[in-house]
């Protein structure tokens, strides 16, 4: 299930393919940025709850844990995340000017 971050006011592909491509590119960048921010948080949580297990002394265990944290962060961000991507996209939208004159 993919959740689109774009609002209904965004251009449709038939109306303006270049604008839609830009919107999709911004959405992907926002989700990737959110995943990048979530990764260290999830990694810290995993370290906290893992304790001092024998697996932590295995060579490469920390790299494997880091890859798992990255995959989990990307999955969370792809499904809406915690709202960081939406904030980034809102900031990237051009300002709305009211009135006409």
C-alpha positions in Angstrom: 0.0 0.0 0.0 1.6 3.3 -1.1 0.4 6.5 0.4 0.7 9.5 -1.9 1.7 12.7 -0.1 0.6 15.0 -2.9 -2.6 16.8 -2.3 -5.5 16.9 -4.7 -4.4 20.4 -5.8 -1.3 19.0 -7.4 -1.2 18.8 -11.2 -2.4 15.6 -12.8 0.0 13.7 -15.2 -2.3 14.4 -18.2 -2.4 18.1 -17.5 1.4 18.6 -17.0 3.7 15.6 -17.0 6.8 17.7 -16.1 5.1 19.1 -13.1 3.9 15.7 -11.9 7.4 14.3 -12.4 8.7 17.1 -10.2 6.0 16.4 -7.5 6.9 12.7 -7.5 10.6 13.5 -7.3 10.0 15.8 -4.3 7.8 13.1 -2.6 10.6 10.5 -2.9 13.2 12.9 -1.6 11.0 13.8 1.4 10.4 10.1 2.2 14.1 9.4 1.8 15.0 12.3 4.1 12.5 11.1 6.7 14.0 7.6 6.6 17.4 9.1 7.0 16.3 10.8 10.2 14.5 7.8 11.5 17.4 5.3 11.1 19.5 6.5 14.0 16.4 6.6 16.3 15.5 3.1 15.4 19.1 1.9 15.8 19.3 3.4 19.2 16.0 1.8 20.2 17.2 -1.6 19.0 20.5 -1.2 21.0 18.5 -0.3 24.1 16.3 -3.3 24.0 18.9 -5.8 22.8 21.0 -5.6 25.9 24.4 -7.3 26.0 23.7 -10.4 23.9 26.4 -12.7 22.5 25.2 -11.6 19.0 26.6 -8.1 19.5 30.1 -9.6 19.8 29.8 -11.4 16.5 31.8 -9.7 13.7 29.5 -7.8 11.4 26.5 -7.9 13.8 26.4 -4.1 14.1 26.4 -3.7 10.3 23.6 -6.2 10.0 21.6 -4.3 12.7 22.2 -1.0 11.0 20.9 -2.5 7.7 17.8 -3.7 9.5 17.2 -0.3 11.0 17.6 1.4 7.6 15.1 -1.0 6.0 12.6 -0.5 8.8 13.0 3.3 8.6 12.5 3.2 4.8 9.3 1.1 5.2 7.9 3.4 7.9 8.6 6.5 5.7 7.1 4.9 2.6 3.9 4.4 4.5 3.5 7.9 5.8 6.1 8.0 8.5 5.8 10.3 11.4 5.0 13.4 9.4 8.5 14.7 8.6 8.0 14.1 4.8 4.8 16.0 4.9 6.4 19.0 6.6 9.2 19.0 4.0 6.7 18.8 1.1 4.7 21.6 2.6 7.8 23.8 2.8 8.6 23.0 -0.9 5.3 24.1 -2.2 5.2 27.6 -3.7 3.5 30.2 -1.5 -0.2 30.8 -2.1 -1.0 34.4 -3.0 -4.4 35.6 -2.1 -6.3 38.3 -3.8 -5.8 39.6 -7.3 -4.8 43.0 -8.3 
